[in-house]
Amino acid sequence: MGVEKVREDIFRDWLHRRGHQDRTIGARISNVRRVEQFIGDLDEALDNEGKESLLSKFAYSTEDERQQRPNPSPVPIDGDLRTGLATLRQAIGLYDDFRNDDFAMPDKIDHMAWVNRLTKAEILAVMDDCDAEGAEAFLKRVGFSKPQQWTKRQDDTQNHSIADPNLYPAKATVATAIAKLPDGPSLNARQYFNGFGEAQSRAKLRELGFEIVDMREGRAASRLTRDDVEKAMLAFDQYEKSGAHSRIFDAFADPSSYWVRSTSRAAERPYPTKPIVGYLLDKTSLNGGWSSGSAAASLHNAGYIIVDAESEPCDVPEHDHLLGDADRIRACARNYFIEPARDAGEKEVPIRASDLAKLMGLTNAFPNICQALEGRTFLEMIETAEPDITGPNPSSTTVFTYQLTDQDARSASPHTPVTGVAEPMAPTNLILYGPPGTGKTYATAAEALGLCGEPVPDNRGEVMAAYDQLRAEKRIEFVTFHQSMSYEDFIEGRQPTTEDDGEGGSGTGFRLETVPGIFRRIASRAESGISVQTGDDAISLSGRQVFKMSIGRANMASEEYLFEEAISEGHVLLGWEDIDFTDDRFSDVDEILQVCHEQGTREGDVTLQSGQVAMLDVFRNQMEIGDIVVATKGNGFFRAIGEVIGNYEYHQRDSRVYSHRRAVRWLWVDREGVPASEIYDGNFTMRSIYPLSPSRLNVATFERYMNSDSDSSQTEMLPFVLIIDEINRANISKVFGELITLIEPDKRTGMPNALKVRLPYSGEEFGVPANLHILGTMNTADRSIALLDTALRRRFEFREMMPEHDIKEMHDAAARCGLDLPRILTSLNERIEYLYDREHQIGHAYFINCTSREDVDAVMRHKVIPLLAEYFFEDWGKVAAVLGDAASHEGPIDGGFMIRIILKAPPGLDDVGDGAPRFRWSLRQDGFSYDGLTGQ
């Protein structure tokens, strides 16, 4: 169950009684929590392995550090490895001392005596009560929460579902059974072993012949099916041949201990365990060994055989979270015999007991194998009738032959043979093109929703609401290309950044800092995936303040150690005066002001607004436990997010700077940094510490970062969309550069022909993920497709959007305005196409929102006619022809839209020239007449 709140409070009190200061207690508890994130229940680990064995996994000597040996523990360490492991060893040792201290559990002896008196009768009586009430009501009545470990009656068949009425909460069952004794008390979770008792409960149940069911491992194993594992193995084959799926597989080194044997008859070798499970769970770091949640344990529990470097079955330790005995025999028989036969379409499959024993590495287990293979549980698992049994039973020569029905043929089975890796989502490169006003930009919202896998509502308002939500979640980005757009804007470039002195002031100059452009930012987001919260313990910003903090000066190598120290030791640091502000009197800012005035070393007048006063007041008094701190990297990036878990502390340093600290539980760290715009509306300022405005925070994205590494989240590779409006207005070769190749669907990361390039400014390798879709719009009045960059044309699909005259919106607008708008638009476009071309037509979007004749007049006067004048280079005769106001005579015209008058020649020029009349064209100032467009 781990360090629950009940136990955490007792542990905290115990540490306090042992003389630990408040400032270190929070760090100890945080370290115990961190260990449990990677090895599972610490109580269970200490019970199974013992203190010394467990601590040996975290041992790291000075010689190890000198030889730069890798981290031996299952817990990732950021920062100094030896220091980080030492703090974890200390926390584990203290927790074990606490468990074994009778003073910590004053009722331990009495409770153990009651447990020892229990018999099967009391346990069964409690199970009867649980059946009658239901598990949820039972737990509520006896004062226990839903556990991870359950038990079941001895005669139950295997069924690891919490919903099954024959599963009972292990600890609550034993604790409640004590009340069934003649003098036994009623104990709730807080009272029973003072919040402990898991190990004692498990031991008693096993002693009485009851089985323990660990639901944590049941859920983990349920995610790994045979089909999924085999697909992951084929993905690994592709990776070795072409480098596909390198984002996951590159993260794992060559194994030293554990491989997994494929169930495919075509497999030629075993596979490393960690990359296979990492591919399935989309993780780049996994626990080693046989610990709960490790790669080997997960595959073992899915019915796979773990082998060593010589392809011999590994010895499997006896742990509660590992599948064992008959359950493991049945799972391996199904995976390695029944399912491959179904893959091949065979009608029957024989299993010889000795063959299965050899495959699994079992000795003297033939009675157990035979009993498992002929039992009803196995028959129900593989959905077949009783087998034909030949040879003495049980013995090594016993053969069980199972008849597979026609429905078991692989063509009709849900377990279709694995011939390739699960197809990644097909990337889309799409350009919507057409004349102006055809709704291209309007259509991108609905198109983007569809590409993101979201339903597309019929109502425009609902479409925009869903679209805005995805933009807020940073899954959709929108950019408009223009003539000045460059590679540095779109991919990455260098921008001058003012130095930060780490104490709220500015440095002596500026530096050029590599800044990712919009394309690289959304590509990185798509490659990392979305962290989706799956548990109730997800951290929320509700009720918390968020503070920006500078820890040392960004990009100053001499101060980088400050950030690394803060991450590895779990705290934040503040500079300013080297004065101890621990005393309670400094909760008053006036006291901080007074001591800074008396003892401070900074020059100038000291006021409440001075940095040493204002910053220290925020750090010491305004920042509260539970608040969130954002560690920045310069003004444009952030590189860590943490939760404040301790009060102000003073630790004097040899350098006499950065002596102020507070304990922090780091929730997310990225040393390279992420642009501030991901979580905040704008850049940060140079002040060392200040609260960020809640109205400017992107709460949804911020909370995903906070919870991305928690046990309550899992990463989903959801689709992302980049919308490029007016894509043809920029110099495509200049903007995309070498990335024009990478956007091809088959060149995306994770695809068969995946490519990466090294970016010129950051020097990092970069590829475009397959789950990033690119959606562009193109106005053909600006440039036709024929003139578009050939490289762009080859890499995009084009969908034409032409004016639509006969749609419902046009008829509705016509009814509101009292004009035949469909006919008017048809006439305009037929004449434009005759006089110019089809790519310069007028779109329906100009008219569909009109509600009156006056609105139509305004559209014609301010939008359509100026556009026509631009098309025809102010040849007003052609403009008049489109509008229906042209005439074959050379006299004045009083048209529906335009008025033409004949200009008189200036005096003395009457006889000069060719004698052709000259005209002045002007628009009517009153309302327009549409007869020339409607044919009336």
Secondary structure, 3 states (H helix, E strand, C coil): CCCCHHHHHHHHHHHHHCCCCHHHHHHHHHHHHHHHHHHCCHHHHHHHHCHHHHHHCCCCCHHHHHCCCCCCCCCCCCCCHHHHHHHHHHHHHHHHHHHCCCCCCCCHHHHHHHHHHCCHHHHHHHHHHHHHHCHHHHHHHHCCCCCCEEEECCCCCCCCCCCCCCEEEHHHHHHHHHCCCCCCCCCCCCCHHHHCCHHHHHHHHHHCCCEEEEHHHHHHHHCCCHHHHHHHHHHHHHHHHHCCCHHHHCCCCCCCCCEECCCCCCCCCCEEHHHHHHHHHCCCCCCCCCCCCCHHHHHHHCCCCEECCCCCECCCCCCCCCCCHHHHHHHHHHHHHHHHHHHCCCCEEEEEHHHHHHHHCCCCCHHHHHHHHHCHHHHHHHCCCCCEEECCCCCCCCEEEEECCHHHCHHHCCCCCCCCCCCCCCCCEEEEEECCCCCHHHHHHHHHHHHCCCCCCCCHHHHHHHHHHHHHCCCEEEEECCCCCCHHHHCEEEEEEEEECCCCCEEEEEEEEEEECHHHHHHHHHHHCEEEECCCCCCCCCCCCEEEECCCCCCCHHHHHHHHHHHHHCEEEECCCCCCCCCHHHHCHHHHHHHHHHHCCCCCCCCCCCHHHHHHHHHHHHCCCCCEEEEEECCCEEEEEEEEEEEEEECCCCCCCCCEEEEEEEEEEEEEEEEHHHCECCCCCCCCEEECCHHHECHHHHHHHHHCCCCCEEEECCCEEEEEECHHHCCHHHHHCCHHHHCCHHHCECCCCCCCEECCCCCCEECCECCEEEEEEEECCCCCHHHCCHHHHHHCEEEECCCCCCCHHHHHHHHHHCCCHHHHHHHHHHHHHHHCCHHHCCCHHHCCCCCCHHHHHHHHHHHHHHHHHHHCCCCHHHHHHHHCCCCCCCCCEECCCEEEEEECCCCCCCCCCCCCCEEEEEECCCCCCCHHHHCC
